[in-house]
Amino acid sequence: MTRHRVMDATYTLLLDAGYAGTTMTAVAERAGVAVPTVYKAFGSKVELIKQLYDRVLAGDDHSVPIGARVEAREILDEPDPRQAIALYATLASAISARLAPLLAVLLGAASTSPDLQNFVAAIEAERRAGNERFAQHLHSLGVLGPDPGRAGDLLWLFTAPDTYHR
């Protein structure tokens, strides 16, 4: 319950006060816990944000990576390329809708903190890897040319937070 309150408080503060205004002290006050409790549970502000990001990305508190979830397995098990693309688009849209408000704050503040820059680089690498896995799946179904890399690049572009926002 405490972890949920802290993450809920962090999410609200990030959207209301921005990255700079979301201090560990402000999070603790909003969550109704002591500051050391926040540090003990999450370690650092960026680690707290990473765990919050993972929660928002997944849409729940289960510690199952997106790639291991039923929705992702259905996509990669789908032999019909049109259906696989439809499933992928549905999942990507749902993820983007959940993440859009949070990413607007984090991406906007990335240049203010080296730790946040590293976090953004890590989540971009994760998104790229997921898109490349799907491109490889389409390639294995025989619907792409000899180089699935271009499809991975296009998927990475289409699933970008900026693209979703626009």
N, C-alpha and C positions, 0 to 999 in steps of 0.2 A: 504494500500500500504506500509506503514512504517513497519507494522508487517511482511509482506512478505519479504521486503528487509532485515530486521534484521534476520529473520530465514534463508533466502538464504545465507546471509553473514556468519551466524553461521555454516551452513552446509559446506560451502566452506572452512572456516577456520579450522574446525575440521578435515576435510580430508587433508588439506594442512599443517597445523601447529600442529595438535594433540590437545589433551584436554588441556594440560598446556599452549600451545600457543594461545588458544582461550580465550582471556581475554575479559571482557565486553568493555574495551577501544578499543581493536582491532575490535570487532564486530561493535561497533558504527562507527569507522572510515571507515570500509569497507562498511557499509550500508549507510553512509553519513548522520548520525544523531548524536545528542548529547548523551553523555554517560548517563545523567539522563533520557533521553527518553527510553533507553533500560531498565534501572532499573524500570522505571514507568510502562512500558508495560509488563515486564516479572518477575520482582521481584528479581530474583537471576539467577546465571549462570545455576544451576541445573534445575530450573523451566523453563528457556529458552530451555534447552536441552530436557526436558520432553515434552514441547509443540512441539518442532521440531520433536522429536521421534514420537509423536502421528500423526503429519502431514505426515511423511514418511511412517509410519505404514499403515495409511489409504490410502495414495496415493492422498490425496486432503486436502482442508482446511475446509471441513464440520465437524462440531462438533458432529458427529454421531459415537458412539463406534462401533468397528468391529462387535461385537455380535448383534447389531441392524441393520446392513446393509443388503441390499437385498441378497448379496452373502451368508452371514451367515444364513439368514432366509431360503434360498433355500436349504442349506445343511440340516438344522434341520427339514425342512418340507418334505424332500425326503424320501419316504417309501422304495425305493430300496437300500439296503445296498451297493451294488457295485457302484451305481450311486452316493450315498452320499460320499463314499470314494473317488471317482474320483473328485467330486466337492471340497472336503476338500483338496485333494492333490494339485489341481489347485490353490486354494486360498492360501494355505500354501506356495507353491512355489513362487507365485507372491509377497507375503509379504516378504519372505526371500530375494528375489532378490532386493527388494527396500531397505530393512534394512541392508543388508550385509556390505556395506561400512561404514555406520554410527556405527553399532555395533562393527565392528573391532576396531575402535578407542575407543569407550566407554568401551568395555570390557577389552581392553588392558590397560586402565588407571584406572580402577575401584579401584585398591589397593592404588591409590594416594590420594583419597579423601573419607572421610566418607559419605559425601552427595552423591557422585557418587556411592558408594557401596550400599547405601540405594535405590537409583534409580534403579540400576541393580537388586537388590532383588525384588523390586516392579514389574518391567517388567517381571521378571522370574515368579513371582506369577501369573501375568495376563496371561502369556502364558500357565502356568500349568492349570489354571482354564478353559481356552478355550479348551485345549486338553481334560480335564476331562469332559466338557460338551459334546464334540463330542463322547467320549467313552461311556458316559451315553446314548446318542442317539443310538449308535450302539447296546448297551445292550437292549434298549427298542424295537429295531427291531428284537431281538432274535438271533443275530449273535455272541454274546459273551457268555462266560460261566457265572457262577454266580457272578464273581468278575470283574466288569469293571475297577477296579483300576489298574490292570496290563496293560490293554490296554491304559489307560490314561498315565501310566509311559512310555510305548513304544512310544506313540505319542509325549510325551514331549521330549523324546530322539531324535526322528526322525525330530522334528521341531527345534531342537537346532541350534543356529548360527554356532557352530563348525561343526555339521553334514552337514549343507548346504555348508559351506566353503569347506569341504573335498569332 
